[in-house]
Amino acid sequence: MTVTRSDLTEAVYQEVGLSRNESAQLVESVLREIVDTLAQGEAVKLSSFGTFSVVNKAQRIGRNPKTGEEVPILPRRVLVFRASHVLKDRINTTTPWSGD
Amino acid sequence: MTKSDLILRLAERNPHLFQRDIERIVATILDEITAALARGDRVELRGFGAFSVKHRAARIGRNPRTGESVSVAKKVVPYFKTGKELRERLNAQS
């Protein structure tokens, strides 16, 4: 099952006692605030969840795996998420194993 | 920006709400994502990215200091993939 904005809205609605409409708007503003901060290159640290940081990558030479052709990969900014220990522990103790 | 900065910024934009409501909203969202991952579910948020879990098999690791072999148990790790829209925004002006 995939969790989306509407599930987050429903959870906020159940938990906080605002209208569904307002819950949806607030979920949206929380996400927008996080995304806008990251888009400006600023890191977002959410304690007991994890840290999103923006990392500058230098140019490097890549290769088209199909043709073997060398192509430059331009310098770019990427987002890195590091999960906190709290999140890692929570996931490890309960997540059903489906890796075998 | 930390979680408390986030809460303060949201409180400024929503003066009709109590700060403790904003705190609960942020906590509920993060808890919901955590609970989904703990069930092994995916979380897809357009314009932001997708959270999922990856399974790591048990392996024999090595203590890098002593060279000693240690067994590392299988584990489940959280994973985040940046959404297309945000990836493009990160590289928009530079």
Backbone of each chain as ProteinMPNN parsed JSONL, in Angstrom:
{"seq_chain_A": "MTVTRSDLTEAVYQEVGLSRNESAQLVESVLREIVDTLAQGEAVKLSSFGTFSVVNKAQRIGRNPKTGEEVPILPRRVLVFRASHVLKDRINTTTPWSGD", "coords_chain_A": {"N_chain_A": [[0.835, -1.202, 0.0], [0.434, 2.248, -0.708], [1.231, 5.266, 0.849], [-0.127, 8.495, 0.765], [-0.515, 12.096, 0.276], [-3.262, 12.372, 0.936], [-3.662, 10.462, 2.906], [-2.06, 11.474, 4.925], [-3.4, 13.839, 5.413], [-5.83, 12.82, 6.386], [-4.93, 11.627, 8.761], [-4.06, 13.905, 10.18], [-6.47, 15.234, 10.361], [-7.949, 13.427, 12.002], [-6.394, 13.506, 14.287], [-5.974, 16.17, 15.149], [-8.278, 17.692, 15.03], [-9.156, 19.691, 13.258], [-10.933, 20.981, 10.375], [-11.452, 18.804, 7.503], [-10.713, 20.057, 5.171], [-9.093, 22.164, 6.081], [-7.13, 20.65, 7.316], [-5.976, 19.423, 5.109], [-4.908, 21.661, 3.838], [-2.998, 22.409, 5.718], [-1.244, 20.221, 5.81], [-0.235, 20.501, 3.298], [1.034, 23.033, 3.579], [3.049, 22.41, 5.443], [4.631, 20.583, 4.008], [5.311, 22.222, 1.851], [6.812, 24.23, 3.08], [9.06, 22.779, 3.913], [10.059, 21.799, 1.446], [10.505, 24.199, 0.007], [12.522, 25.356, 1.542], [14.592, 23.505, 1.19], [14.909, 23.748, -1.579], [16.104, 26.182, -1.711], [18.595, 25.52, -0.979], [19.088, 25.111, 1.651], [19.581, 23.043, 4.537], [17.344, 20.68, 6.141], [16.529, 19.744, 9.303], [15.011, 17.293, 11.058], [14.275, 16.391, 14.131], [14.477, 13.175, 15.635], [13.519, 12.061, 13.304], [14.908, 12.596, 10.759], [17.562, 13.956, 8.625], [17.585, 16.203, 5.948], [19.83, 17.024, 3.515], [21.463, 19.337, 1.296], [23.608, 18.653, -1.249], [26.498, 19.585, -3.027], [27.533, 18.431, -6.112], [30.428, 17.631, -7.924], [31.525, 18.079, -11.368], [31.695, 15.126, -13.388], [32.966, 12.38, -15.363], [30.732, 10.439, -17.044], [29.29, 7.399, -18.37], [27.541, 6.225, -21.103], [25.741, 3.448, -20.579], [24.733, 1.763, -22.491], [25.809, 2.386, -25.019], [28.453, 2.817, -24.462], [29.592, 5.196, -24.747], [31.283, 8.17, -23.714], [30.04, 10.587, -21.508], [29.782, 13.874, -20.212], [28.918, 14.435, -16.839], [27.261, 16.997, -15.539], [28.117, 19.529, -13.053], [26.077, 19.461, -10.157], [23.275, 19.848, -7.888], [22.283, 17.744, -5.29], [19.848, 16.03, -3.247], [20.195, 14.689, -0.052], [19.106, 12.225, 2.162], [19.37, 11.481, 5.518], [18.482, 9.124, 7.721], [17.321, 9.332, 11.088], [18.509, 7.801, 14.151], [16.376, 7.049, 15.723], [14.286, 6.708, 13.877], [15.404, 4.666, 12.266], [15.631, 2.598, 14.159], [12.985, 2.188, 14.867], [11.936, 1.263, 12.461], [13.392, -1.042, 12.073], [12.595, -2.735, 14.154], [10.003, -3.417, 13.627], [9.305, -3.709, 10.891], [8.074, -5.92, 8.429], [10.011, -8.555, 7.127], [11.01, -8.782, 3.813], [12.973, -9.54, 2.164], [14.211, -11.909, 1.365]], "CA_chain_A": [[0.0, 0.0, 0.0], [1.213, 3.491, -0.759], [0.689, 6.373, 1.627], [-0.019, 9.755, 0.025], [-1.007, 13.295, 0.976], [-4.613, 12.244, 1.496], [-3.548, 9.719, 4.169], [-1.512, 12.396, 5.924], [-4.51, 14.735, 5.723], [-6.77, 12.068, 7.218], [-4.308, 11.477, 10.085], [-4.099, 15.217, 10.838], [-7.893, 15.46, 10.652], [-8.305, 12.591, 13.156], [-5.545, 13.789, 15.438], [-5.912, 17.562, 15.606], [-9.605, 18.284, 15.191], [-9.468, 20.761, 12.314], [-11.753, 20.42, 9.302], [-10.665, 18.062, 6.504], [-10.17, 21.043, 4.249], [-7.972, 22.862, 6.712], [-6.069, 19.652, 7.513], [-5.296, 19.272, 3.813], [-4.1, 22.869, 3.604], [-1.84, 22.431, 6.614], [-0.291, 19.214, 5.325], [0.395, 21.152, 2.157], [1.992, 24.072, 4.003], [4.217, 21.785, 6.078], [5.483, 20.049, 2.942], [5.827, 23.334, 1.047], [7.868, 24.891, 3.861], [10.25, 21.913, 3.855], [10.561, 21.744, 0.071], [11.037, 25.517, -0.369], [13.796, 25.532, 2.25], [15.58, 22.667, 0.492], [15.126, 24.294, -2.923], [17.042, 27.298, -1.551], [19.91, 24.982, -0.632], [19.237, 25.001, 3.105], [19.274, 21.721, 5.074], [16.208, 20.583, 7.057], [16.804, 18.719, 10.325], [13.808, 16.987, 11.817], [14.783, 15.5, 15.161], [13.898, 11.835, 15.713], [13.07, 11.587, 11.994], [16.091, 12.545, 9.904], [18.083, 15.212, 8.085], [17.696, 16.347, 4.497], [20.823, 18.042, 3.215], [21.701, 19.601, -0.116], [25.035, 18.412, -1.482], [26.973, 19.988, -4.35], [28.326, 17.389, -6.764], [31.32, 18.163, -8.96], [31.379, 17.436, -12.679], [32.48, 13.898, -13.579], [32.712, 11.741, -16.647], [29.906, 9.244, -16.968], [29.344, 6.604, -19.58], [26.259, 5.65, -21.495], [25.992, 1.997, -20.43], [24.299, 1.033, -23.681], [26.697, 2.611, -26.16], [29.84, 2.921, -24.029], [30.001, 6.569, -25.032], [31.54, 9.01, -22.541], [29.262, 11.822, -21.455], [30.055, 14.6, -18.977], [27.802, 14.679, -15.927], [27.524, 18.367, -15.109], [27.991, 19.77, -11.61], [24.659, 19.594, -9.819], [22.942, 19.741, -6.466], [21.384, 16.628, -4.998], [19.316, 15.982, -1.894], [20.558, 13.458, 0.65], [18.343, 12.03, 3.397], [19.951, 10.575, 6.514], [17.465, 8.809, 8.726], [17.812, 9.379, 12.464], [18.523, 6.487, 14.805], [15.018, 6.748, 16.201], [13.544, 6.173, 12.723], [16.007, 3.382, 11.889], [15.288, 1.584, 15.159], [11.545, 1.926, 14.771], [11.714, 0.476, 11.259], [13.993, -2.358, 12.211], [11.958, -3.633, 15.099], [8.651, -3.831, 13.245], [9.028, -3.925, 9.475], [8.147, -7.313, 7.995], [11.141, -8.825, 6.242], [10.608, -9.373, 2.536], [14.174, -9.454, 1.346], [14.827, -13.197, 1.015]], "C_chain_A": [[0.871, 1.254, 0.0], [0.494, 4.6, -0.008], [0.915, 7.67, 0.847], [-0.494, 10.924, 0.898], [-2.366, 13.088, 1.62], [-4.592, 11.428, 2.791], [-3.01, 10.61, 5.279], [-2.598, 13.376, 6.375], [-5.491, 14.067, 6.677], [-6.23, 11.924, 8.648], [-4.357, 12.792, 10.859], [-5.539, 15.545, 11.247], [-8.32, 14.7, 11.916], [-7.635, 13.075, 14.438], [-5.739, 15.195, 16.021], [-7.281, 18.235, 15.729], [-9.839, 19.556, 14.389], [-10.37, 20.146, 11.245], [-10.847, 19.67, 8.325], [-9.958, 19.021, 5.57], [-8.939, 21.743, 4.823], [-6.807, 21.908, 6.977], [-5.261, 19.487, 6.233], [-4.393, 20.465, 3.541], [-2.855, 22.884, 4.476], [-0.797, 21.398, 6.233], [0.503, 19.822, 4.17], [1.395, 22.213, 2.603], [3.219, 23.492, 4.684], [5.177, 21.298, 4.991], [6.103, 21.191, 2.136], [6.978, 24.038, 1.766], [9.174, 24.089, 3.797], [10.883, 21.974, 2.464], [11.17, 23.087, -0.355], [12.39, 25.777, 0.292], [14.9, 24.751, 1.543], [15.92, 23.249, -0.876], [16.07, 25.496, -2.87], [18.431, 26.824, -1.141], [20.128, 24.846, 0.86], [18.824, 23.608, 3.587], [18.068, 21.786, 6.005], [16.464, 19.415, 8.012], [15.572, 18.483, 11.155], [14.166, 15.95, 12.874], [13.872, 14.29, 15.333], [13.231, 11.372, 14.411], [14.283, 11.462, 11.069], [16.48, 13.912, 9.396], [18.107, 15.146, 6.57], [18.777, 17.378, 4.255], [21.037, 18.148, 1.722], [23.2, 19.515, -0.332], [25.394, 18.844, -2.904], [27.868, 18.897, -4.926], [29.18, 18.029, -7.857], [31.025, 17.483, -10.298], [32.202, 16.145, -12.708], [32.119, 13.297, -14.92], [31.896, 10.485, -16.422], [30.009, 8.502, -18.28], [27.943, 6.096, -19.876], [26.429, 4.132, -21.481], [25.616, 1.212, -21.683], [25.31, 1.163, -24.816], [28.172, 2.682, -25.767], [30.42, 4.314, -24.226], [30.226, 7.372, -23.737], [30.705, 10.28, -22.604], [29.575, 12.554, -20.157], [28.792, 14.698, -18.139], [28.108, 16.024, -15.281], [27.441, 18.506, -13.593], [26.526, 20.006, -11.265], [24.46, 19.5, -8.322], [21.987, 18.578, -6.277], [20.968, 16.69, -3.527], [19.685, 14.638, -1.275], [19.727, 13.38, 1.927], [19.091, 11.061, 4.292], [18.917, 10.355, 7.595], [18.082, 8.875, 10.117], [17.792, 7.973, 13.047], [17.152, 6.069, 15.279], [14.209, 6.106, 15.065], [14.086, 4.795, 12.331], [15.594, 2.276, 12.857], [13.829, 1.181, 15.046], [11.258, 1.023, 13.574], [12.25, -0.932, 11.41], [13.282, -3.303, 13.133], [10.624, -4.142, 14.576], [8.449, -4.179, 11.779], [9.133, -5.391, 9.092], [9.28, -7.494, 6.983], [10.617, -9.396, 4.94], [11.79, -9.402, 1.587], [14.752, -10.78, 0.892], [14.43, -13.703, -0.367]], "O_chain_A": [[1.921, 1.293, 0.642], [-0.697, 4.837, -0.208], [2.008, 7.914, 0.335], [-0.823, 10.763, 2.074], [-2.606, 13.57, 2.727], [-5.408, 11.667, 3.681], [-3.443, 10.518, 6.427], [-2.705, 13.702, 7.557], [-5.93, 14.672, 7.655], [-6.971, 12.077, 9.619], [-4.66, 12.801, 12.052], [-5.788, 16.063, 12.335], [-8.974, 15.265, 12.793], [-8.226, 13.055, 15.518], [-5.676, 15.384, 17.235], [-7.428, 19.226, 16.443], [-10.631, 20.408, 14.792], [-10.552, 18.929, 11.211], [-9.633, 19.87, 8.314], [-8.791, 18.845, 5.222], [-7.909, 21.893, 4.165], [-5.643, 22.296, 6.878], [-4.032, 19.42, 6.26], [-3.264, 20.313, 3.076], [-1.787, 23.315, 4.04], [0.402, 21.663, 6.32], [1.722, 19.68, 4.078], [2.496, 22.284, 2.058], [4.319, 24.021, 4.525], [6.378, 21.564, 5.045], [7.28, 21.136, 1.78], [7.984, 24.396, 1.153], [10.255, 24.658, 3.646], [12.09, 22.175, 2.327], [12.219, 23.118, -0.998], [13.291, 26.347, -0.323], [15.997, 25.264, 1.325], [17.081, 23.245, -1.286], [16.754, 25.799, -3.847], [19.342, 27.635, -0.975], [21.226, 24.504, 1.299], [17.836, 23.052, 3.108], [17.797, 22.832, 6.594], [16.597, 18.265, 7.594], [15.129, 19.373, 11.881], [14.341, 14.772, 12.562], [12.653, 14.385, 15.192], [12.469, 10.405, 14.413], [14.641, 10.362, 10.647], [15.821, 14.908, 9.691], [18.581, 14.175, 5.981], [18.664, 18.506, 4.736], [20.826, 17.192, 0.976], [23.972, 20.219, 0.32], [24.692, 18.517, -3.86], [28.845, 18.491, -4.297], [28.701, 18.868, -8.62], [30.363, 16.447, -10.35], [33.282, 16.082, -12.12], [31.111, 13.649, -15.533], [32.314, 9.579, -15.701], [30.723, 8.92, -19.191], [27.251, 5.596, -18.989], [27.183, 3.589, -22.288], [26.128, 0.115, -21.906], [25.631, 0.184, -25.49], [29.047, 2.615, -26.631], [31.582, 4.572, -23.913], [29.45, 7.262, -22.788], [30.669, 10.963, -23.627], [29.63, 11.926, -19.1], [27.719, 15.006, -18.658], [29.098, 16.167, -14.564], [26.783, 17.709, -12.924], [25.815, 20.683, -12.008], [25.367, 19.118, -7.583], [21.006, 18.439, -7.007], [21.63, 17.306, -2.692], [19.51, 13.587, -1.891], [19.651, 14.348, 2.684], [19.412, 9.947, 3.878], [18.525, 11.287, 8.297], [19.244, 8.511, 10.299], [17.147, 7.072, 12.512], [16.801, 4.89, 15.246], [13.536, 5.095, 15.264], [13.313, 3.867, 12.093], [15.252, 1.167, 12.445], [13.481, 0.002, 15.118], [10.429, 0.118, 13.664], [11.645, -1.896, 10.94], [13.335, -4.52, 12.952], [10.149, -5.186, 15.022], [7.498, -4.889, 11.452], [10.137, -6.043, 9.379], [9.467, -6.666, 6.092], [9.869, -10.373, 4.943], [11.635, -9.302, 0.37], [15.698, -10.791, 0.105], [14.876, -14.772, -0.784]]}, "seq_chain_B": "MTKSDLILRLAERNPHLFQRDIERIVATILDEITAALARGDRVELRGFGAFSVKHRAARIGRNPRTGESVSVAKKVVPYFKTGKELRERLNAQS", "coords_chain_B": {"N_chain_B": [[17.327, 24.486, 8.738], [15.524, 23.618, 11.554], [13.296, 21.309, 13.306], [11.926, 22.852, 15.193], [12.28, 25.446, 14.125], [10.801, 25.143, 11.804], [8.236, 24.791, 12.877], [7.889, 27.308, 14.079], [7.925, 29.006, 11.814], [5.651, 28.081, 10.468], [3.747, 28.72, 12.356], [3.813, 31.486, 12.295], [2.71, 31.911, 9.787], [0.186, 30.981, 10.144], [-1.625, 32.434, 12.003], [-4.057, 32.037, 13.247], [-4.006, 29.629, 14.502], [-3.124, 27.637, 17.391], [0.189, 27.352, 18.687], [0.738, 24.842, 19.716], [-0.993, 23.24, 18.28], [0.106, 23.32, 15.732], [2.512, 22.054, 16.294], [1.518, 19.515, 16.839], [0.477, 18.849, 14.354], [2.758, 18.713, 12.706], [4.131, 16.652, 14.062], [2.287, 14.567, 13.735], [2.328, 14.161, 10.96], [5.003, 13.316, 10.565], [5.003, 11.039, 12.179], [3.133, 9.481, 10.87], [4.417, 8.926, 8.448], [6.61, 7.512, 9.432], [5.263, 5.311, 10.615], [4.148, 4.137, 8.347], [6.455, 3.288, 6.977], [7.404, 1.488, 8.856], [5.523, -0.498, 8.566], [6.326, -1.428, 6.215], [5.424, -0.137, 4.038], [5.225, 2.22, 1.259], [5.778, 5.754, 0.923], [4.511, 8.305, -0.906], [5.126, 11.493, -1.987], [4.217, 13.918, -3.968], [6.16, 16.365, -5.628], [7.951, 16.446, -3.645], [9.169, 13.851, -2.732], [9.822, 10.278, -2.438], [9.416, 7.964, 0.17], [10.747, 4.877, 1.188], [11.409, 1.437, 2.149], [14.416, -0.47, 2.33], [15.765, -3.732, 2.023], [18.384, -5.242, 3.709], [20.585, -7.858, 3.409], [21.88, -10.308, 5.764], [25.316, -10.207, 6.647], [28.874, -10.873, 6.575], [30.798, -8.777, 8.343], [33.612, -6.588, 8.973], [35.683, -5.617, 11.571], [37.134, -2.611, 11.213], [39.312, -1.709, 12.574], [40.565, -3.823, 13.97], [40.478, -5.883, 12.202], [39.07, -8.095, 12.63], [36.496, -10.539, 12.027], [33.014, -9.956, 11.994], [29.614, -10.854, 12.484], [26.982, -9.372, 10.732], [23.704, -8.672, 11.278], [20.731, -9.267, 9.277], [18.911, -6.461, 8.005], [16.455, -3.77, 7.908], [16.318, -0.835, 6.107], [15.57, 2.685, 6.034], [14.742, 4.615, 3.114], [15.094, 7.37, 0.913], [13.933, 8.871, -1.985], [14.504, 11.556, -4.008], [11.985, 13.6, -5.44], [11.103, 14.269, -8.877], [10.376, 16.891, -9.52], [11.408, 18.424, -7.344], [14.1, 17.794, -7.587], [14.668, 19.065, -9.96], [14.142, 21.682, -9.206], [16.196, 22.126, -7.365], [18.314, 22.519, -9.011], [17.757, 24.67, -10.504], [18.585, 27.516, -10.752], [21.383, 27.568, -10.781]], "CA_chain_B": [[16.072, 24.653, 9.447], [15.217, 22.501, 12.44], [11.86, 21.099, 13.485], [11.337, 24.004, 15.888], [12.207, 26.564, 13.161], [9.674, 24.832, 10.925], [7.014, 25.066, 13.635], [7.769, 28.764, 14.22], [7.558, 29.592, 10.517], [4.254, 27.741, 10.192], [2.915, 29.46, 13.309], [3.719, 32.862, 11.768], [1.806, 31.957, 8.63], [-1.158, 30.551, 10.532], [-1.822, 33.052, 13.319], [-5.319, 31.612, 13.868], [-3.824, 28.349, 15.192], [-2.202, 27.599, 18.527], [1.455, 26.717, 18.321], [0.711, 23.412, 20.045], [-1.66, 22.527, 17.177], [1.109, 23.191, 14.668], [3.427, 20.998, 16.746], [0.833, 18.216, 16.668], [0.345, 18.58, 12.92], [4.08, 18.272, 12.23], [4.402, 15.349, 14.661], [1.391, 13.578, 13.124], [2.823, 13.865, 9.611], [6.227, 12.512, 10.664], [4.62, 9.733, 12.737], [2.417, 8.729, 9.836], [5.444, 8.449, 7.515], [7.361, 6.483, 10.157], [4.419, 4.125, 10.766], [4.029, 3.502, 7.029], [7.715, 2.584, 6.706], [7.479, 0.364, 9.788], [4.683, -1.571, 7.998], [6.92, -1.835, 4.947], [4.736, 0.605, 2.971], [5.877, 3.351, 0.618], [5.101, 7.044, 1.081], [4.806, 9.108, -2.093], [4.683, 12.877, -1.851], [4.51, 14.679, -5.189], [6.818, 17.65, -5.432], [8.955, 16.279, -2.596], [9.897, 12.618, -3.007], [9.188, 9.049, -1.969], [10.092, 7.205, 1.217], [10.493, 3.442, 1.131], [12.419, 0.72, 2.928], [15.214, -1.44, 1.573], [16.178, -4.858, 2.851], [19.807, -5.578, 3.612], [20.807, -9.225, 3.871], [22.928, -10.494, 6.768], [26.622, -10.344, 5.984], [30.032, -10.893, 7.467], [31.514, -7.507, 8.282], [34.936, -6.652, 9.55], [36.059, -4.475, 12.39], [38.226, -2.032, 10.43], [40.49, -1.46, 13.404], [41.256, -5.051, 14.353], [40.44, -6.85, 11.11], [38.263, -9.208, 13.117], [35.199, -10.735, 11.368], [31.826, -9.893, 12.841], [28.443, -11.062, 11.648], [26.038, -8.27, 10.77], [22.377, -9.251, 11.056], [19.926, -8.654, 8.22], [18.157, -5.328, 8.532], [15.616, -2.993, 7.009], [16.743, 0.559, 6.235], [14.726, 3.656, 5.335], [15.348, 5.165, 1.914], [14.331, 8.495, 0.351], [14.308, 9.247, -3.345], [14.013, 12.903, -4.311], [11.05, 13.676, -6.555], [11.601, 14.912, -10.083], [10.151, 18.335, -9.437], [12.357, 19.014, -6.394], [15.438, 17.626, -8.172], [14.814, 20.141, -10.941], [14.213, 22.974, -8.486], [17.516, 22.249, -6.733], [19.29, 22.889, -10.027], [17.116, 25.648, -11.38], [19.262, 28.77, -11.094], [22.841, 27.473, -10.882]], "C_chain_B": [[15.803, 23.416, 10.297], [13.701, 22.349, 12.576], [11.222, 22.293, 14.203], [11.283, 25.254, 15.001], [10.994, 26.386, 12.252], [8.358, 25.188, 11.613], [6.799, 26.571, 13.795], [7.33, 29.425, 12.922], [6.092, 29.32, 10.19], [3.313, 28.511, 11.114], [2.738, 30.905, 12.843], [2.721, 32.962, 10.63], [0.38, 31.57, 8.972], [-1.501, 31.101, 11.906], [-3.124, 32.634, 14.007], [-5.18, 30.297, 14.621], [-2.909, 28.503, 16.405], [-0.931, 26.911, 18.089], [1.43, 25.217, 18.638], [-0.037, 22.599, 18.982], [-0.688, 22.301, 16.034], [2.093, 22.076, 15.03], [2.805, 19.629, 16.518], [0.699, 17.847, 15.203], [1.668, 18.031, 12.367], [4.388, 16.869, 12.763], [3.553, 14.256, 14.013], [1.894, 13.175, 11.739], [4.054, 12.96, 9.691], [5.931, 11.118, 11.215], [3.96, 8.85, 11.691], [3.409, 8.139, 8.821], [6.224, 7.306, 8.169], [6.557, 5.186, 10.257], [4.281, 3.386, 9.441], [5.292, 2.694, 6.726], [7.857, 1.361, 7.604], [6.592, -0.799, 9.333], [5.272, -2.105, 6.712], [6.275, -1.131, 3.762], [5.609, 1.73, 2.427], [5.096, 4.622, 0.911], [5.501, 7.899, -0.11], [4.245, 10.501, -1.946], [5.151, 13.675, -3.06], [5.155, 16.017, -4.872], [7.898, 17.586, -4.357], [9.776, 15.027, -2.896], [9.155, 11.425, -2.456], [10.061, 8.382, -0.919], [9.752, 5.742, 1.024], [11.518, 2.757, 2.029], [13.163, -0.233, 2.008], [15.691, -2.507, 2.538], [17.641, -5.16, 2.619], [19.995, -6.972, 4.199], [21.866, -9.241, 4.97], [24.254, -10.661, 6.039], [27.715, -10.451, 7.036], [30.764, -9.565, 7.29], [32.874, -7.672, 8.933], [35.156, -5.419, 10.408], [37.275, -3.846, 11.721], [39.484, -1.797, 11.264], [41.284, -2.744, 13.665], [41.291, -6.08, 13.233], [39.602, -8.073, 11.437], [36.928, -9.326, 12.361], [34.066, -10.629, 12.374], [30.618, -10.141, 11.963], [27.495, -9.891, 11.85], [24.677, -8.859, 10.409], [21.681, -8.567, 9.88], [19.152, -7.485, 8.809], [17.361, -4.626, 7.455], [16.031, -1.537, 7.197], [15.799, 1.489, 5.47], [15.479, 4.255, 4.151], [14.464, 6.285, 1.383], [14.835, 8.777, -1.047], [13.672, 10.598, -3.651], [13.089, 12.868, -5.516], [11.631, 14.5, -7.691], [11.531, 16.438, -9.987], [11.17, 19.025, -8.515], [13.783, 18.914, -6.941], [15.695, 18.748, -9.184], [14.925, 21.502, -10.265], [15.577, 23.192, -7.854], [18.557, 22.762, -7.721], [18.785, 23.988, -10.947], [18.0, 26.834, -11.75], [20.747, 28.611, -11.366], [23.315, 26.946, -12.23]], "O_chain_B": [[15.852, 22.292, 9.798], [12.93, 23.143, 12.038], [10.111, 22.701, 13.864], [10.343, 26.041, 15.109], [10.262, 27.334, 11.968], [7.479, 25.805, 11.013], [5.677, 27.06, 13.666], [6.465, 30.301, 12.927], [5.379, 30.196, 9.702], [2.22, 28.906, 10.708], [1.658, 31.48, 12.975], [1.985, 33.941, 10.508], [-0.535, 31.801, 8.183], [-1.652, 30.344, 12.865], [-3.284, 32.847, 15.209], [-6.113, 29.877, 15.305], [-2.041, 29.375, 16.443], [-0.945, 26.014, 17.245], [2.027, 24.417, 17.918], [0.242, 21.415, 18.796], [-0.657, 21.224, 15.437], [2.46, 21.259, 14.185], [3.472, 18.7, 16.064], [0.793, 16.673, 14.842], [1.691, 17.025, 11.658], [4.848, 16.004, 12.019], [4.039, 13.151, 13.768], [1.887, 11.995, 11.387], [4.144, 11.961, 8.977], [6.528, 10.133, 10.78], [4.192, 7.643, 11.632], [3.259, 6.996, 8.39], [6.469, 6.271, 7.549], [7.085, 4.1, 10.019], [4.293, 2.156, 9.408], [5.209, 1.552, 6.274], [8.363, 0.323, 7.177], [6.865, -1.953, 9.667], [4.798, -3.103, 6.169], [6.541, -1.479, 2.612], [6.592, 2.136, 3.047], [3.884, 4.572, 1.123], [6.681, 8.186, -0.308], [3.037, 10.681, -1.798], [6.317, 14.054, -3.164], [4.736, 16.715, -3.948], [8.663, 18.533, -4.172], [10.944, 15.125, -3.273], [7.997, 11.535, -2.053], [11.273, 8.249, -1.086], [8.607, 5.397, 0.731], [12.388, 3.413, 2.602], [12.608, -0.736, 1.032], [15.982, -2.236, 3.703], [18.086, -5.316, 1.482], [19.612, -7.234, 5.339], [22.654, -8.304, 5.095], [24.296, -11.201, 4.934], [27.509, -10.162, 8.214], [31.285, -9.272, 6.214], [33.237, -8.758, 9.384], [34.839, -4.303, 9.995], [38.336, -4.468, 11.662], [40.586, -1.7, 10.725], [42.512, -2.752, 13.59], [42.051, -7.046, 13.302], [39.449, -8.974, 10.613], [36.293, -8.308, 12.084], [34.159, -11.159, 13.481], [30.586, -9.694, 10.817], [27.233, -9.47, 12.977], [24.521, -9.472, 9.353], [22.003, -7.432, 9.531], [18.779, -7.512, 9.982], [17.557, -4.848, 6.26], [16.09, -1.055, 8.328], [15.292, 1.138, 4.404], [16.703, 4.385, 4.184], [13.238, 6.176, 1.397], [16.04, 8.908, -1.263], [12.455, 10.76, -3.563], [13.372, 12.186, -6.501], [12.53, 15.318, -7.494], [12.473, 17.157, -10.319], [11.721, 20.07, -8.858], [14.58, 19.838, -6.779], [16.792, 19.301, -9.253], [15.696, 22.363, -10.69], [16.066, 24.321, -7.811], [19.555, 23.364, -7.327], [19.322, 24.203, -12.033], [18.156, 27.136, -12.933], [21.329, 29.414, -12.095], [24.518, 26.814, -12.452]]}, "name": "protein", "num_of_chains": 2, "seq": "MTVTRSDLTEAVYQEVGLSRNESAQLVESVLREIVDTLAQGEAVKLSSFGTFSVVNKAQRIGRNPKTGEEVPILPRRVLVFRASHVLKDRINTTTPWSGDMTKSDLILRLAERNPHLFQRDIERIVATILDEITAALARGDRVELRGFGAFSVKHRAARIGRNPRTGESVSVAKKVVPYFKTGKELRERLNAQS"}
